[in-house]
Amino acid sequence: MTIPRPWLEARYALVHGEDSDGRGEAVAGWKAVHVDPEWEVFSFTVCAEGCPWPEVLNALCESAPLGADRVVLVPQADNLLEKAKELPSAVKQTLQSPLPGTRLLLVARGALSAGPGKILGAKPFSEWNQQGRVLKVGALDPKEAAAWIQDAASGLGLRLDSGVAARIAARMGGNPGILRRTLEVLDLLADGRSVSLDQVDQATFRLGEQNAFAWTKAWQGGQIALALQALRLALEDDPSSSGPLVLLGQARREAERLCRLAEARRLGLKDRPELLAALGLNPRQDFLLDGYVRVLGRIGPEGALRLLALVNQTDLDLKGQAIARSVTPLLNLTTAFCRAWGN
């Protein structure tokens, strides 16, 4: 990935987007420019994930060694950038007129919008955007994705048959991180260094569990059209009764985790390790916790219970309609989960 020089040199900057690899590369590049390795221990501060604005301001106000700047990294600033109108006046002042001898990098794991009322459409971030201080590492459009896949495959020494790049882009979307992982899987499958359409079918989501993953990923992003398309593909690829049950199992897992989180909160659990254990997640799945916290904050414990009840009702409906094979219960379930997870 080529990172624009103006962004790298910006003393106050923002990176956002779903590409985790791209975010990591951007953060490493910015840090290399702004952090003096000799004074890093004394001048570089990493804020806690999900921290409030006062913690960021306090970090910026900490003293640094003579001749060094105080550099602050906020590794997960999504909660700080949700509502443009709710930025505290002291924060706006600092972002518009940075404190002397300070540098700041905000990292948002989701893609931010520049529309009316959105964070990138309001000052000071609208000005940051115009000044090249905002870097997006999100999804590629279909044409860009296909070209990106061709270049990445060449870098791995893979030869893609005709139509392979387009099919991968259509199946997996435009997230560079996901596309990179897909090519890594194909790299293992391609003994002769040539990738065929059949191998793409083996490696991508049009296979049982992966179909369910594509469906889940779509409604977790609030993308109703993609979720319904993934639902149709899943049912087409597995016309047996097991297909809907695999999808239902994915939905039940997510609803149950929300309910467990609500119960853990009710019992007073607050530490991340305790919450992870309550949800049945391991430490490597820590990144999933923030999503569940966000959804539960939106729909509340009652909403989580309603989702679980809908899963149970859908299970009964599917079993009762085994002969008629109506897809209406799954359509209703998809819509409900999209509304719960979508921003």
Beta strands, then each sheet from edge to edge (+ up, - down):
strand 1: 12-16
strand 2: 44-46
strand 3: 70-74
strand 4: 102-108
strand 5: 134-136
strand 6: 159-160
strand 7: 194-195
sheet 1: 2+ 3+ 4+ 1+ 5+
sheet 2: 6+ 7+
end
